[in-house]
Amino acid sequence: MSSAVKASLQSQLSSRKFSNAQFSNVLSGFQLSRLAEASQKQRSWLDIQKGELLAPVLVPRQIGSPGYRAAQGLIVDTLGKLGYAISWDNFTASTPAGNVKMANIIATRNPSAAKRLVLSAHYESKVMTDGDFVGATDSAVPVALMLDVARGLADKIDQLTSRDLSLQLIFFDGEEAYHEWTATDSIYGARHLADIWEKGPDSATVAALGGTAQHVPELQRVELMVLLDLIGASTTAFVALELPTADLFIQLGKLEKRLHSAGHISRTYMNMTVQPGSNNIADDHIPFVQRDIPVMHLISVPFPEVWHTLDDNAKALDPRVIADMSIILRSFVARDKADPQELEPLSEEKSEADIADDDVSDNSNNNDDAILAGDGPDHQEASNFPGTGRAVLSDIDWST
């Protein structure tokens, strides 16, 4: 990550803007309550000290270390038990430290589906000369939140009968620079995966479709990528970094405001006062943006004070923030799979469109001067995003 170099103007040059009318469907108050109640009951999964999805990755995870191997094992074991098809993108990267073996992990719930809703984060931690860097916000918590979404929504996802859309999780390796962030010393895993997916399908897709002629490049199946990073500190807050997905970010802000108004989360996190595209932050999404994939980048802006220091450990985390993000992300993914017959009647409760006219700038962690100045630390970025119509999937039983 580095703030020294601004990302390219790819977002302004994109020919494809993320636009999906179905995604603006409103989850009913009942649905949101059920999601929040389930997340609260399962909060122990993300406990900082003993949580089975978080505590195992709150360790140094430098490539090849025991913590790195443990993180790989947690990802594969957790998602494998949930029925996800696991594929490995193994490669050797040329780095300033020499040739390094790396591995992206891809988990796809229904690899035969035509489209993918992707959640992503990097799972390794940075090599530092002054000690073992944990990277609690960077990116242990994002990894744990992805696993939490997959496990927490497992029953709902398993009820889906449509073959149109699959949840896909990507755990990138080699995001961190070995020396100083440059185009060649950073995002090793993301660059490798985007390159091979531009040319062909993921191995899990090939296995699911067998010998059919449906083997289009995997990138053509990606409907939307959400990239998570630097999440978990008490100051966690987000701005709309990508112009082509700015509308989607606004919708997410409306969704979290409903959750906050209902008492399901402690505060809001989407800062609506900063003009979309005011900041450029480089991260794992860059190679996908450059290939015109729609990306919503959820990275805390400004960066947490512990960023790239040995203090980015369990003590830097706020359990309330982690609990809130669990509910927000579960609701975000679930709304894409809601039964349209169970959507909230607009005459009974404000819709998210109505809420758009409200003041949604009540984020308690705004720091507009710092944000607008573009001073954020070391992650660079571009923006670009396509969008195609997404079918609303049904047949979910929300009573359980």
C-alpha positions as CSV (number, residue, x, y, z in Angstrom):
1,M,0.0,0.0,0.0
2,S,1.3,3.4,-0.8
3,S,-0.2,6.9,-1.1
4,A,2.8,8.4,-2.9
5,V,1.4,7.6,-6.3
6,K,-2.1,8.3,-7.4
7,A,-4.0,5.5,-9.2
8,S,-4.8,5.9,-12.9
9,L,-7.8,7.6,-14.2
10,Q,-9.3,4.3,-15.2
11,S,-12.6,5.0,-13.4
12,Q,-13.1,8.1,-15.5
13,L,-12.4,6.2,-18.6
14,S,-14.6,3.2,-17.9
15,S,-17.2,2.3,-20.5
16,R,-19.3,0.3,-18.1
17,K,-21.0,1.6,-15.0
18,F,-22.5,-0.7,-12.4
19,S,-26.2,-0.4,-12.7
20,N,-28.6,-3.0,-11.3
21,A,-32.2,-2.2,-10.6
22,Q,-32.8,-5.5,-8.9
23,F,-30.1,-4.8,-6.3
24,S,-32.1,-1.8,-5.0
25,N,-34.8,-4.1,-3.7
26,V,-35.6,-3.4,-0.1
27,L,-35.4,-6.1,2.6
28,S,-38.4,-6.0,4.9
29,G,-38.0,-4.9,8.5
30,F,-38.8,-8.5,9.4
31,Q,-36.0,-9.8,7.2
32,L,-33.5,-7.3,8.7
33,S,-34.5,-8.3,12.2
34,R,-34.0,-12.0,11.5
35,L,-30.6,-11.3,10.0
36,A,-29.5,-9.1,12.9
37,E,-30.8,-11.6,15.5
38,A,-28.9,-14.4,13.9
39,S,-25.7,-12.4,13.7
40,Q,-26.0,-11.4,17.4
41,K,-26.6,-15.1,18.4
42,Q,-23.5,-16.1,16.5
43,R,-21.3,-13.2,17.7
44,S,-19.0,-15.6,19.5
45,W,-17.7,-16.7,16.1
46,L,-16.0,-13.2,15.8
47,D,-14.8,-13.0,19.4
48,I,-11.4,-11.4,19.5
49,Q,-10.0,-13.8,22.1
50,K,-11.8,-17.1,21.3
51,G,-13.8,-16.6,18.2
52,E,-13.4,-19.7,15.9
53,L,-13.4,-17.5,12.8
54,L,-11.3,-14.6,14.0
55,A,-8.9,-15.7,16.8
56,P,-7.0,-18.2,14.6
57,V,-6.1,-15.5,12.1
58,L,-5.1,-12.9,14.7
59,V,-1.5,-14.1,14.4
60,P,1.4,-13.2,12.1
61,R,0.6,-14.6,8.7
62,Q,3.7,-13.9,6.7
63,I,3.9,-16.1,3.6
64,G,5.1,-19.6,4.5
65,S,4.8,-19.1,8.3
66,P,2.8,-21.3,10.6
67,G,0.1,-18.6,11.0
68,Y,-0.2,-18.3,7.2
69,R,-0.7,-22.1,6.9
70,A,-3.3,-21.9,9.8
71,A,-5.2,-19.2,7.9
72,Q,-5.3,-21.3,4.8
73,G,-6.5,-24.3,6.8
74,L,-9.2,-22.2,8.5
75,I,-10.5,-20.9,5.1
76,V,-10.5,-24.2,3.4
77,D,-12.0,-26.2,6.3
78,T,-14.7,-23.7,7.1
79,L,-15.9,-23.2,3.5
80,G,-15.4,-26.8,2.5
81,K,-17.8,-27.9,5.2
82,L,-20.3,-25.5,3.9
83,G,-20.2,-27.1,0.5
84,Y,-18.1,-24.5,-1.3
85,A,-16.0,-25.7,-4.2
86,I,-12.4,-24.8,-3.3
87,S,-9.8,-24.0,-6.0
88,W,-6.2,-22.9,-5.5
89,D,-4.3,-20.5,-7.7
90,N,-0.7,-21.5,-7.0
91,F,2.1,-19.5,-8.6
92,T,5.6,-18.3,-8.0
93,A,6.1,-14.5,-7.8
94,S,9.3,-12.7,-8.5
95,T,9.7,-10.3,-5.6
96,P,12.5,-8.1,-4.2
97,A,13.1,-10.9,-1.7
98,G,13.5,-13.5,-4.5
99,N,11.1,-16.0,-6.0
100,V,8.2,-16.6,-3.5
101,K,5.5,-19.3,-3.8
102,M,2.1,-17.9,-3.3
103,A,-1.5,-19.1,-3.4
104,N,-4.9,-17.4,-4.0
105,I,-7.8,-19.4,-2.5
106,I,-11.2,-19.2,-4.3
107,A,-14.4,-20.6,-2.8
108,T,-17.5,-20.8,-5.0
109,R,-20.8,-22.0,-3.6
110,N,-22.3,-22.9,-7.0
111,P,-19.6,-22.9,-9.7
112,S,-22.1,-23.8,-12.4
113,A,-24.0,-20.5,-11.9
114,A,-23.7,-18.0,-14.7
115,K,-22.8,-15.0,-12.5
116,R,-20.7,-14.3,-9.3
117,L,-21.2,-12.0,-6.4
118,V,-17.6,-11.8,-5.1
119,L,-16.4,-10.9,-1.6
120,S,-12.6,-10.6,-1.4
121,A,-9.7,-9.7,0.9
122,H,-6.1,-10.6,1.2
123,Y,-5.1,-13.1,3.9
124,E,-1.3,-12.8,4.3
125,S,0.3,-10.2,6.6
126,K,3.2,-7.9,5.8
127,V,6.8,-8.7,6.4
128,M,8.3,-6.1,8.8
129,T,11.9,-5.9,9.9
130,D,11.2,-4.7,13.5
131,G,9.0,-7.6,14.6
132,D,6.1,-10.0,13.7
133,F,3.3,-8.0,12.2
134,V,-0.2,-9.4,12.8
135,G,-2.4,-7.2,10.7
136,A,-5.6,-7.4,12.7
137,T,-7.3,-4.9,10.5
138,D,-5.0,-5.7,7.6
139,S,-6.7,-8.1,6.9
140,A,-7.5,-10.7,9.6
141,V,-10.9,-9.1,10.4
142,P,-12.0,-8.9,6.7
143,V,-11.1,-12.6,6.3
144,A,-13.1,-13.5,9.3
145,L,-16.1,-11.4,8.2
146,M,-16.1,-13.2,4.8
147,L,-16.2,-16.6,6.6
148,D,-18.9,-15.2,8.9
149,V,-21.1,-14.2,6.0
150,A,-20.7,-17.6,4.3
151,R,-21.5,-19.5,7.5
152,G,-24.2,-17.1,8.8
153,L,-26.1,-17.2,5.5
154,A,-25.5,-20.8,4.7
155,D,-29.1,-21.9,5.2
156,K,-30.4,-19.1,3.1
157,I,-27.9,-19.7,0.3
158,D,-28.6,-23.5,0.3
159,Q,-32.3,-22.8,-0.3
160,L,-31.6,-21.0,-3.6
161,T,-32.7,-23.0,-6.6
162,S,-31.6,-20.5,-9.3
163,R,-28.5,-21.2,-11.2
164,D,-28.1,-17.5,-12.2
165,L,-25.9,-16.3,-9.3
166,S,-23.3,-17.7,-6.9
167,L,-21.6,-16.2,-3.9
168,Q,-17.8,-16.5,-4.5
169,L,-15.1,-15.7,-2.0
170,I,-11.6,-14.8,-3.0
171,F,-8.7,-14.7,-0.5
172,F,-5.8,-13.0,-2.2
173,D,-2.1,-13.8,-1.4
174,G,0.8,-11.3,-1.7
175,E,-1.1,-8.0,-1.4
176,E,1.6,-6.4,0.6
177,A,4.8,-4.9,-0.8
178,Y,8.1,-6.4,0.2
179,H,10.0,-3.1,0.0
180,E,8.1,-0.1,-1.2
181,W,4.7,-0.2,-3.0
182,T,5.1,-0.2,-6.7
183,A,3.2,-1.6,-9.7
184,T,5.5,-4.6,-9.6
185,D,6.0,-5.0,-5.8
186,S,2.4,-5.3,-4.6
187,I,-0.8,-7.2,-5.2
188,Y,1.0,-10.2,-6.6
189,G,-2.0,-12.6,-6.1
190,A,-4.6,-10.2,-7.6
191,R,-2.5,-9.5,-10.6
192,H,-2.0,-13.2,-11.2
193,L,-5.6,-14.2,-10.8
194,A,-7.0,-11.4,-12.9
195,D,-4.6,-12.4,-15.7
196,I,-5.6,-16.1,-15.8
197,W,-9.3,-15.3,-15.3
198,E,-9.2,-13.0,-18.3
199,K,-8.1,-15.9,-20.4
200,G,-10.1,-18.8,-19.0
201,P,-12.5,-20.1,-16.3
202,D,-11.6,-21.1,-12.8
203,S,-10.9,-24.7,-12.2
204,A,-14.0,-25.2,-10.1
205,T,-16.1,-23.8,-12.9
206,V,-14.6,-26.3,-15.4
207,A,-15.2,-29.2,-13.0
208,A,-18.8,-28.1,-12.4
209,L,-19.6,-27.7,-16.1
210,G,-17.7,-30.7,-17.3
211,G,-17.2,-31.0,-21.0
212,T,-19.7,-28.4,-21.9
213,A,-19.0,-25.4,-24.2
214,Q,-19.8,-22.9,-21.4
215,H,-16.2,-22.2,-20.4
216,V,-16.2,-18.5,-20.8
217,P,-13.4,-16.6,-19.0
218,E,-14.1,-16.4,-15.3
219,L,-14.0,-12.6,-15.3
220,Q,-17.1,-12.6,-17.6
221,R,-19.0,-14.3,-14.7
222,V,-18.1,-11.6,-12.1
223,E,-21.2,-9.4,-11.6
224,L,-19.7,-7.4,-8.7
225,M,-16.6,-7.6,-6.6
226,V,-16.6,-6.2,-3.0
227,L,-13.0,-5.7,-1.6
228,L,-12.7,-5.5,2.2
229,D,-9.6,-4.0,3.9
230,L,-8.5,-2.2,7.1
231,I,-11.6,-3.0,9.0
232,G,-12.1,-3.5,12.8
233,A,-10.6,-0.4,14.5
234,S,-12.9,2.0,16.4
235,T,-12.4,4.6,13.7
236,T,-13.6,2.4,10.8
237,A,-15.4,4.4,8.2
238,F,-15.9,4.2,4.4
239,V,-16.2,6.6,1.5
240,A,-17.3,6.0,-2.1
241,L,-14.0,5.5,-3.7
242,E,-15.2,4.2,-7.1
243,L,-17.4,6.4,-9.3
244,P,-19.0,3.6,-11.3
245,T,-20.3,1.9,-8.0
246,A,-21.1,5.1,-6.2
247,D,-24.9,4.5,-6.5
248,L,-24.4,1.1,-4.9
249,F,-22.4,2.6,-2.1
250,I,-25.3,5.1,-1.5
251,Q,-27.7,2.1,-1.3
252,L,-25.5,0.5,1.2
253,G,-25.5,3.6,3.3
254,K,-29.3,3.6,3.2
255,L,-29.4,0.0,4.3
256,E,-27.1,0.6,7.2
257,K,-29.2,3.6,8.3
258,R,-32.2,1.3,8.5
259,L,-30.2,-1.1,10.6
260,H,-29.1,1.7,12.9
261,S,-32.5,3.2,13.2
262,A,-33.9,-0.2,14.2
263,G,-31.2,-0.6,16.9
264,H,-29.4,-3.4,15.1
265,I,-26.0,-1.7,14.8
266,S,-24.3,0.8,17.1
267,R,-23.6,3.4,14.5
268,T,-23.2,4.0,10.8
269,Y,-20.0,3.7,8.8
270,M,-20.7,5.0,5.3
271,N,-19.5,8.6,5.0
272,M,-21.9,10.3,2.6
273,T,-20.4,13.8,2.9
274,V,-17.3,13.1,0.7
275,Q,-17.7,13.3,-3.0
276,P,-17.4,9.9,-4.7
277,G,-14.1,9.4,-6.4
278,S,-12.3,12.0,-4.2
279,N,-9.7,9.5,-3.1
280,N,-7.7,6.9,-5.0
281,I,-6.4,4.0,-3.0
282,A,-4.5,1.1,-4.6
283,D,-5.4,-2.3,-3.5
284,D,-6.1,-5.8,-4.8
285,H,-9.0,-4.6,-7.0
286,I,-6.8,-2.7,-9.4
287,P,-6.2,-5.5,-12.0
288,F,-9.9,-6.2,-12.0
289,V,-10.8,-2.6,-12.4
290,Q,-8.4,-2.4,-15.3
291,R,-10.4,-5.2,-16.9
292,D,-13.6,-3.4,-16.4
293,I,-15.0,-5.4,-13.5
294,P,-17.4,-3.5,-11.1
295,V,-15.8,-3.1,-7.7
296,M,-17.0,-1.6,-4.4
297,H,-13.9,-1.0,-2.3
298,L,-14.7,-1.0,1.4
299,I,-11.4,0.1,3.0
300,S,-11.4,2.4,6.1
301,V,-10.7,6.1,5.2
302,P,-8.7,7.6,6.8
303,F,-6.6,4.5,7.6
304,P,-6.5,3.3,11.2
305,E,-3.7,4.9,13.3
306,V,-2.1,1.4,13.7
307,W,-1.8,0.9,10.0
308,H,1.5,-0.9,9.2
309,T,2.7,-0.9,12.7
310,L,3.2,-3.7,15.2
311,D,0.2,-2.2,17.1
312,D,-2.1,-3.5,14.5
313,N,-3.0,-6.5,16.6
314,A,-6.0,-7.7,18.7
315,K,-5.8,-4.7,21.0
316,A,-6.5,-2.4,18.1
317,L,-9.9,-4.0,17.5
318,D,-13.3,-2.8,18.6
319,P,-15.7,-5.7,19.1
320,R,-18.7,-3.4,18.4
321,V,-17.4,-2.5,15.0
322,I,-16.8,-6.1,14.1
323,A,-20.3,-7.1,15.3
324,D,-21.8,-4.2,13.3
325,M,-19.9,-5.1,10.1
326,S,-21.2,-8.7,10.4
327,I,-24.8,-7.5,10.3
328,I,-24.1,-5.0,7.6
329,L,-22.4,-7.5,5.3
330,R,-24.9,-10.2,5.9
331,S,-27.7,-7.8,5.1
332,F,-25.9,-6.6,2.0
333,V,-25.4,-10.1,0.6
334,A,-28.9,-11.3,1.7
335,R,-30.7,-8.4,0.0
336,D,-29.3,-9.7,-3.3
337,K,-31.2,-13.0,-2.6
338,A,-34.5,-11.7,-1.2
339,D,-37.8,-13.1,-2.3
340,P,-39.5,-10.2,-4.0
341,Q,-42.9,-11.3,-2.5
342,E,-41.5,-10.6,1.0
343,L,-40.2,-7.1,0.3
344,E,-41.4,-4.4,2.7
345,P,-44.6,-2.7,1.6
346,L,-43.8,0.9,0.8
347,S,-47.0,2.1,2.4
348,E,-46.0,0.6,5.8
349,E,-42.4,1.6,6.1
350,K,-40.0,3.9,4.4
351,S,-38.2,2.3,1.5
352,E,-34.5,2.9,0.9
353,A,-35.5,5.2,-1.9
354,D,-37.4,7.3,0.6
355,I,-34.5,7.2,3.0
356,A,-32.4,8.7,0.2
357,D,-34.1,12.0,0.8
358,D,-33.1,11.9,4.5
359,D,-29.9,13.2,5.9
360,V,-27.6,10.2,5.8
361,S,-24.5,12.1,6.8
362,D,-24.7,11.3,10.5
363,N,-21.6,9.3,10.5
364,S,-19.9,9.9,13.9
365,N,-16.4,9.3,12.5
366,N,-16.2,11.8,9.6
367,N,-12.9,13.4,9.1
368,D,-13.5,15.4,5.9
369,D,-10.3,17.4,6.0
370,A,-8.2,14.3,6.1
371,I,-10.2,12.5,3.5
372,L,-10.5,15.3,1.0
373,A,-6.8,16.0,1.3
374,G,-6.1,12.5,-0.1
375,D,-3.5,11.8,2.5
376,G,-4.4,8.2,3.2
377,P,-1.4,5.9,3.7
378,D,-0.2,3.1,1.5
379,H,-2.9,1.4,-0.6
380,Q,-3.2,2.6,-4.2
381,E,-6.1,2.3,-6.4
382,A,-8.1,2.9,-9.6
383,S,-11.7,2.5,-10.4
384,N,-13.8,0.9,-13.2
385,F,-16.9,-1.1,-13.1
386,P,-19.4,-2.9,-15.4
387,G,-22.8,-4.1,-14.6
388,T,-25.4,-6.4,-16.1
389,G,-28.9,-7.1,-14.9
390,R,-29.1,-9.5,-12.0
391,A,-32.0,-11.8,-11.4
392,V,-33.5,-11.6,-7.9
393,L,-33.3,-15.1,-6.4
394,S,-36.3,-16.4,-4.5
395,D,-37.4,-19.5,-2.5
396,I,-35.7,-18.4,0.7
397,D,-37.5,-19.2,4.0
398,W,-37.0,-16.2,6.2
399,S,-38.9,-17.7,9.2
400,T,-35.9,-19.7,10.4
